[in-house]
Amino acid sequence: MIIDQFQRKHNYLRISLTDVCNLRCKYCMPNEDYPFMPKDNLMQASEIEQIAKVFVDLGVDKIRLTGGEPMARSDFDDILKRLSKLPISLTLTTNATLLHRYIPQIVTAGVKSINVSLDTLRADKFIKLTKRDKFDLVYKNISLALEAGLKVKLNIVVMKGTNDDEILDFIALTKDESIEVRFIEFMPFEGNKWEKDIVMSKKNLLEMVSSEYEIFPKEKELHDTSEPFGIKGHLGSFAIISTMTAPFCAGCNRMRLTADGKMKNCLFSKGEMDLLTALRSGQDIKSLIHKNVWQKAEKLGGQMKSNSLSEINIENLKNRSMISIGG
């Protein structure tokens, strides 16, 4: 069991397979040219399996594969097969541009649910936000995933003046489709030009949705990062991830592993633990995992005060860019 000094039990590991992505979303990887990690620096498939097994031995029972775009790795299928043999709930987050290539393998691996990052339902705006003309492909692949029996959650990073005018369009999408749309507050990372005035808060979101729809709260589990809501007469639902205005750190059970094998105990943590180098040198990494989690701050990586957007100075935050951490 992996426990921090606040007695939070950690059983959920997010593994970034690569920092490579075929989109250029402005809040994640805004620059067209990006210095991707050298391949030799990345965890290899067998190393991902070895490290994952150690985490499982310590009590991890859920693993999410992320990127960049996880399917951009040529050995994605091999990694999927290796991890599918572990006694875990396996899932992934994707931009869905390559999903059509791997749906059969994903289903065979026992994956039941996937998260798809999609910040707009408009093809022209998709190009503006991602610098790529792939909206039709993404939308088609979401349909293919639903047809294959996968549960689909859409992750929408909401930014005022960018896509907040589409919130109700996303809600309408849940009318006849059993999907969950998850509105995520815009978070600060290196290079993403975060501004407090762009953040669409949980309060603002609920006011907008409830002005048009009859909504009701759904049961929330202790470790949920999202607050779920049902919509009267809709097959699907929506949720809000309020990292900035209503943090959910008290129930956090998450750990992160970057594509180059660095462990982060929080999305916003400054410190990292180099598990890959330790593994390659034959060290026992269990003690490093315990040490890293024990050092976890009470909230928001110890770098921000909750509910105080006006006090955040992004210049003082020490962290990687979102693309190099993993979604």
Sequence and secondary structure as in RCSB ss.txt:
>XXXX:A:sequence
MIIDQFQRKHNYLRISLTDVCNLRCKYCMPNEDYPFMPKDNLMQASEIEQIAKVFVDLGVDKIRLTGGEPMARSD
FDDILKRLSKLPISLTLTTNATLLHRYIPQIVTAGVKSINVSLDTLRADKFIKLTKRDKFDLVYKNISLALEAGL
KVKLNIVVMKGTNDDEILDFIALTKDESIEVRFIEFMPFEGNKWEKDIVMSKKNLLEMVSSEYEIFPKEKELHDT
SEPFGIKGHLGSFAIISTMTAPFCAGCNRMRLTADGKMKNCLFSKGEMDLLTALRSGQDIKSLIHKNVWQKAEKL
GGQMKSNSLSEINIENLKNRSMISIGG
>XXXX:A:secstr
 EE TT  EE EEEEE  S  S   TTT   SS     GGGS  HHHHHHHHHHHHHTT  EEEEESS GGGSTT
HHHHHHHHHTSSSEEEEEE SSSHHHHHHHHHHTT  EEEEE   S HHHHHHHHSS  HHHHHHHHHHHHHTT 
EEEEEEEEBTTTTGGGHHHHHHHTTTS  EEEEEE    TTS   GGGB  HHHHHHHHHTTS EEE    TT S
SEEEEETT SSEEEEE TTTS  GGG  EEEE TTSEEESSTT S  EEHHHHHHTT   HHHHHHHHHT  SSG
GGTS TT GGG  GGG     HHHH  
